[in-house]
Amino acid sequence: MKIRPYQPEDLAVLKEITVEAFRGVSIDEGIEQEYGLINGHDWKWRKAAHVEADARREPEGIFIAEESGRIVGYISTWHDSEAGIGYISNMAFVPEYRGQGLGRQLLEYALEQFRRFNLSLAKIETLEQNSIGNHLYTSLGFKEIVKQIHFVAPLLPAQTDE
């Protein structure tokens, strides 16, 4: 596997990989199951928009995994030098390249980039049901700090007293 910097022309492929990889482990998918489409958009559109936001925020923090010239995965990161923290936003691979240790390689590469920035901590979030991610992250020294619950409430039109 070759790891290379992100290029803007990679974005469409990264969005496709992300939507496929996050099926079943996406907060937005859970919201859609409860409330349906929001503003005419499905969870896949919102998850793909997260990748676009990563590319706008810190494109040099996105690293592409290639095999024979084909994008097979990626990791998106950003960092806050003042806080001393590197953030891992997304990581995904096409199905046939999962379970081969490539995610570990890509994550280790991103952590090395954080070290080059002299950051103190790396932070990643995942859902409880992501057993593969949970195992990988703890095997690389990540520790669970706190569990978070996501609540969602529909915003109904304000009622007026007449």
LUMTIPA-892504 format. One record per residue (C-alpha): x, y, z. Coordinates in steps of 0.25 Angstrom, whole numbers, plus 5000, padded with zeros to 4 digits. Layout:
N
[fiba [X, Y, Z]]
...
end
This chain:
162
[fiba [5000, 5000, 5000]]
[fiba [5005, 5014, 4997]]
[fiba [5001, 5026, 5005]]
[fiba [5000, 5039, 4998]]
[fiba [4995, 5053, 5000]]
[fiba [4981, 5057, 4997]]
[fiba [4977, 5064, 4984]]
[fiba [4964, 5071, 4981]]
[fiba [4961, 5061, 4970]]
[fiba [4961, 5050, 4981]]
[fiba [4948, 5056, 4988]]
[fiba [4937, 5048, 4980]]
[fiba [4944, 5035, 4982]]
[fiba [4946, 5038, 4997]]
[fiba [4931, 5041, 4998]]
[fiba [4927, 5028, 4992]]
[fiba [4937, 5020, 5001]]
[fiba [4932, 5027, 5013]]
[fiba [4917, 5025, 5011]]
[fiba [4919, 5010, 5008]]
[fiba [4928, 5008, 5020]]
[fiba [4920, 5016, 5030]]
[fiba [4907, 5008, 5027]]
[fiba [4902, 5003, 5041]]
[fiba [4912, 5011, 5049]]
[fiba [4907, 5025, 5046]]
[fiba [4900, 5034, 5055]]
[fiba [4893, 5041, 5043]]
[fiba [4888, 5027, 5039]]
[fiba [4882, 5025, 5053]]
[fiba [4875, 5039, 5052]]
[fiba [4869, 5036, 5038]]
[fiba [4864, 5022, 5043]]
[fiba [4856, 5030, 5054]]
[fiba [4852, 5043, 5047]]
[fiba [4854, 5040, 5032]]
[fiba [4860, 5050, 5022]]
[fiba [4864, 5063, 5027]]
[fiba [4863, 5075, 5018]]
[fiba [4861, 5066, 5006]]
[fiba [4875, 5059, 5009]]
[fiba [4878, 5045, 5014]]
[fiba [4889, 5041, 5024]]
[fiba [4898, 5038, 5012]]
[fiba [4898, 5052, 5007]]
[fiba [4901, 5057, 5021]]
[fiba [4913, 5047, 5023]]
[fiba [4919, 5051, 5010]]
[fiba [4917, 5065, 5014]]
[fiba [4926, 5062, 5026]]
[fiba [4937, 5058, 5017]]
[fiba [4936, 5071, 5009]]
[fiba [4937, 5079, 5022]]
[fiba [4950, 5071, 5025]]
[fiba [4955, 5075, 5012]]
[fiba [4952, 5089, 5014]]
[fiba [4957, 5090, 5028]]
[fiba [4971, 5083, 5026]]
[fiba [4973, 5077, 5013]]
[fiba [4988, 5074, 5016]]
[fiba [4983, 5065, 5028]]
[fiba [4976, 5055, 5018]]
[fiba [4985, 5043, 5014]]
[fiba [4981, 5034, 5003]]
[fiba [4983, 5019, 5003]]
[fiba [4986, 5014, 4989]]
[fiba [4988, 5000, 4983]]
[fiba [4993, 4999, 4968]]
[fiba [4988, 5014, 4966]]
[fiba [4974, 5011, 4972]]
[fiba [4969, 5019, 4984]]
[fiba [4966, 5008, 4994]]
[fiba [4964, 5016, 5007]]
[fiba [4968, 5029, 5014]]
[fiba [4969, 5036, 5027]]
[fiba [4965, 5050, 5030]]
[fiba [4971, 5058, 5041]]
[fiba [4973, 5072, 5046]]
[fiba [4981, 5078, 5057]]
[fiba [4980, 5089, 5068]]
[fiba [4995, 5093, 5071]]
[fiba [4991, 5103, 5082]]
[fiba [4983, 5092, 5089]]
[fiba [4993, 5081, 5085]]
[fiba [4983, 5072, 5080]]
[fiba [4982, 5064, 5067]]
[fiba [4968, 5060, 5062]]
[fiba [4964, 5048, 5054]]
[fiba [4951, 5051, 5047]]
[fiba [4949, 5039, 5037]]
[fiba [4956, 5027, 5033]]
[fiba [4950, 5017, 5023]]
[fiba [4954, 5006, 5013]]
[fiba [4947, 4999, 5002]]
[fiba [4942, 4985, 5006]]
[fiba [4952, 4977, 5000]]
[fiba [4964, 4984, 5007]]
[fiba [4958, 4983, 5021]]
[fiba [4963, 4974, 5031]]
[fiba [4977, 4974, 5025]]
[fiba [4984, 4983, 5035]]
[fiba [4984, 4995, 5025]]
[fiba [4975, 5003, 5035]]
[fiba [4986, 5001, 5045]]
[fiba [4997, 5006, 5036]]
[fiba [4989, 5018, 5032]]
[fiba [4986, 5022, 5046]]
[fiba [5000, 5020, 5050]]
[fiba [5004, 5029, 5038]]
[fiba [4994, 5040, 5043]]
[fiba [5000, 5039, 5058]]
[fiba [5014, 5041, 5052]]
[fiba [5009, 5053, 5045]]
[fiba [5003, 5058, 5059]]
[fiba [5017, 5056, 5065]]
[fiba [5024, 5064, 5055]]
[fiba [5015, 5076, 5059]]
[fiba [5019, 5073, 5074]]
[fiba [5005, 5070, 5078]]
[fiba [5002, 5064, 5092]]
[fiba [4990, 5056, 5089]]
[fiba [4982, 5049, 5078]]
[fiba [4967, 5048, 5078]]
[fiba [4958, 5039, 5071]]
[fiba [4943, 5036, 5073]]
[fiba [4935, 5024, 5069]]
[fiba [4922, 5017, 5072]]
[fiba [4921, 5006, 5083]]
[fiba [4916, 4996, 5072]]
[fiba [4929, 4998, 5064]]
[fiba [4936, 4987, 5070]]
[fiba [4947, 4986, 5060]]
[fiba [4950, 5001, 5062]]
[fiba [4950, 5000, 5077]]
[fiba [4960, 4988, 5076]]
[fiba [4969, 4996, 5067]]
[fiba [4969, 5009, 5074]]
[fiba [4972, 5002, 5088]]
[fiba [4983, 4994, 5082]]
[fiba [4990, 5007, 5078]]
[fiba [4989, 5013, 5091]]
[fiba [4976, 5020, 5091]]
[fiba [4968, 5020, 5104]]
[fiba [4953, 5022, 5105]]
[fiba [4951, 5034, 5113]]
[fiba [4936, 5036, 5113]]
[fiba [4924, 5031, 5106]]
[fiba [4915, 5041, 5099]]
[fiba [4900, 5040, 5096]]
[fiba [4894, 5047, 5084]]
[fiba [4880, 5052, 5087]]
[fiba [4872, 5057, 5075]]
[fiba [4859, 5065, 5076]]
[fiba [4850, 5069, 5065]]
[fiba [4848, 5084, 5064]]
[fiba [4833, 5087, 5062]]
[fiba [4828, 5101, 5058]]
[fiba [4827, 5110, 5069]]
[fiba [4813, 5111, 5074]]
[fiba [4807, 5125, 5076]]
[fiba [4797, 5129, 5086]]
[fiba [4785, 5136, 5080]]
end
